[in-house]
Amino acid sequence: MSNYRPVGAADLDHDRESYDGRVLETFVDIAGRLMSIPVQHKKRLAVLRWLVEDFQPGRLYPEEEVNRIISRRHPDFAALRRYLVDDELMQRRRGVYWRTGSVANVGFDPPAWPDQ
């Protein structure tokens, strides 16, 4: 009998959460402030997944509010805001931001929708 066990989505989620936790222990102080922005992309993604939790799903944020929320965690809000958008954890349109996948319709449907 083999000890082979297929890797399921739950296993991958646990592995990611474990990795993210280790990264956050390194980069976030006891007060919940980001001490530095990781250079390595995989580590930076772990930090960004943590940071995006400060934003409510389904809510639209003006840029000034995004800056204020991020600056509670780290002074370089512009870089972190750009990373959140570049890594598709947040989206931006006309100075308004929202968590990716959390706003089903923001009014920018193609003209033929839903009549196709």
Buried (B, 14 or more C-beta within 10 A) or exposed (E): EEEEEEEEEEEEEEEEEEBBEEBBEEBBEEEEEBEEBBEEEEBBBBBBBBBBEEBEEEEBBEBEBBBEBBBEBBEBBEEBBEBBBEBEBBBBEEEBBBBBEBBEEEEEEEEEEEEE
